[in-house]
Amino acid sequence: MEKESIDRINELGRLMRQRELTAEEKEEQRILRERYIQEVRRALRGERTETI
């Protein structure tokens, strides 16, 4: 995942602690988090198959 996407996830997290996110920001956060989780899972699956 690009550094910009991770930075945006963190930025939205900071904003969420300061104020309520708009509907658009919440949707963006949901999409970015889902992509991040998918990439982590993909990376873990790749590591697991390399060690077997």
ROTIDO-817791 format. One record per residue: residue in one letter; x, y, z of N, C-alpha, C in turn. Coordinates in pm, whole numbers, padded with zeros to 5 digits, always signed. Layout:
<atoms>
AXYZXYZXYZ...
</atoms>
This chain:
<atoms>
M+00085-00117+00000+00000+00000+00000+00090+00123+00000E+00050+00222-00076+00130+00344-00087+00133+00419+00046K+00243+00487+00068+00259+00565+00190+00149+00670+00202E+00107+00727+00090+00003+00829+00093-00129+00773+00147S-00160+00649+00112-00284+00587+00161-00277+00562+00312I-00162+00515+00357-00145+00493+00501-00150+00625+00576D-00086+00726+00521-00091+00859+00583-00235+00909+00590R-00313+00883+00487-00454+00929+00486-00536+00854+00590I-00512+00723+00606-00579+00646+00711-00550+00709+00846N-00424+00740+00870-00386+00801+00998-00446+00940+01016E-00449+01017+00909-00508+01151+00914-00657+01143+00950L-00728+01051+00887-00870+01035+00917-00891+00988+01061G-00800+00905+01111-00808+00862+01250-00791+00980+01346R-00697+01068+01315-00678+01188+01399-00800+01278+01394L-00853+01297+01274-00972+01381+01259-01090+01323+01338M-01103+01191+01335-01213+01125+01404-01210+01152+01554R-01089+01166+01608-01076+01195+01751-01108+01341+01784Q-01098+01428+01683-01124+01570+01702-01269+01609+01677R-01328+01541+01578-01465+01575+01538-01526+01453+01470E-01655+01460+01446-01720+01352+01374-01687+01363+01225L-01653+01251+01164-01622+01251+01021-01749+01268+00939T-01733+01327+00823-01847+01339+00731-01874+01200+00672A-01987+01185+00608-02022+01057+00546-01917+01018+00441E-01869+01115+00366-01768+01088+00264-01637+01043+00328E-01598+01108+00436-01475+01070+00506-01487+00930+00566K-01603+00899+00623-01624+00765+00680-01613+00658+00572E-01672+00684+00456-01665+00588+00345-01522+00572+00295E-01451+00683+00284-01311+00678+00241-01229+00597+00342Q-01252+00621+00469-01180+00549+00574-01210+00398+00566R-01335+00364+00544-01375+00223+00535-01304+00155+00417I-01303+00222+00303-01239+00166+00184-01089+00150+00205L-01025+00253+00258-00881+00247+00281-00844+00137+00381R-00921+00125+00487-00894+00021+00587-00911-00118+00526E-01014-00136+00446-01038-00266+00382-00922-00303+00289R-00875-00206+00210-00761-00231+00122-00637-00268+00203Y-00615-00197+00313-00500-00223+00398-00507-00366+00454I-00622-00405+00504-00639-00540+00560-00617-00645+00452Q-00669-00623+00332-00650-00718+00222-00503-00734+00188E-00429-00624+00186-00286-00631+00154-00207-00702+00263V-00242-00679+00389-00174-00748+00499-00201-00898+00490R-00326-00936+00467-00360-01078+00453-00285-01141+00336R-00281-01072+00224-00212-01123+00106-00063-01143+00137A-00004-01048+00206+00138-01059+00241+00162-01176+00336L+00074-01194+00433+00090-01305+00527+00075-01439+00458R-00020-01451+00368-00038-01575+00293+00086-01604+00208G+00142-01502+00150+00263-01519+00070+00380-01567+00151E+00396-01514+00271+00505-01556+00359+00486-01700+00403R+00362-01735+00433+00334-01870+00482+00368-01974+00376T+00336-01948+00250+00364-02046+00145+00512-02054+00115E+00587-01948+00138+00732-01951+00113+00805-02035+00215T+00755-02044+00337+00824-02117+00442+00791-02266+00443I+00689-02305+00368+00649-02447+00368+00732-02523+00268
</atoms>
